[in-house]
């Protein structure tokens, strides 16, 4: 049970840090910029299309 608590704590710490990074006011450190959103969407579409090619 102790190791489960360590794992849950690590996950919560990462979620906390990512939330602060997304909400951040510093434009250089912020993850929620339009360029990053576009890159994320492009990557998701690229992986989806690659999966379609592999399925064929």
C-alpha positions as CSV (number, residue, x, y, z in Angstrom):
1,X,0.0,0.0,0.0
2,X,3.0,2.3,0.7
3,X,4.2,2.1,-2.9
4,X,0.7,2.8,-4.3
5,X,0.7,5.9,-2.2
6,X,4.0,7.0,-3.6
7,X,2.8,6.4,-7.2
8,X,-0.5,8.3,-6.6
9,X,1.5,11.2,-5.1
10,X,3.8,11.3,-8.1
11,X,0.9,11.3,-10.5
12,X,-0.8,14.1,-8.5
13,X,2.4,16.1,-8.5
14,X,2.7,15.9,-12.3
15,X,-1.0,16.9,-12.8
16,X,-0.5,19.8,-10.4
17,X,2.7,21.0,-12.3
18,X,1.0,20.6,-15.7
19,X,-2.0,22.6,-14.5
20,X,0.2,25.4,-13.3
21,X,2.1,25.3,-16.6
22,X,-1.1,25.5,-18.7
23,X,-2.6,28.3,-16.7
24,X,0.8,30.2,-16.5
25,X,1.0,33.9,-17.5
26,X,4.5,33.6,-18.8
27,X,4.2,33.2,-22.5
28,X,7.5,31.4,-22.8
29,X,6.7,28.7,-20.3
30,X,3.0,28.3,-21.1
31,X,1.8,25.1,-22.8
32,X,-1.6,26.5,-23.8
33,X,-0.4,28.6,-26.8
34,X,-2.1,28.4,-30.2
35,X,1.1,27.1,-31.7
36,X,1.2,24.2,-29.2
37,X,-2.4,23.4,-29.7
38,X,-2.0,23.3,-33.5
39,X,1.1,21.1,-33.1
40,X,-0.8,18.7,-30.8
41,X,-3.7,18.5,-33.2
42,X,-1.3,17.9,-36.1
43,X,0.4,15.1,-34.2
44,X,-2.9,13.5,-33.2
45,X,-4.2,13.6,-36.9
46,X,-0.8,12.2,-38.1
47,X,-1.0,9.3,-35.6
48,X,-4.6,8.6,-36.7
49,X,-3.7,8.6,-40.4
50,X,-0.7,6.4,-39.7
51,X,-3.0,3.9,-37.8
52,X,-5.3,3.9,-40.8
53,X,-2.5,3.0,-43.2
54,X,-1.3,0.2,-40.9
55,X,-4.9,-1.2,-40.6
56,X,-5.2,-1.4,-44.4
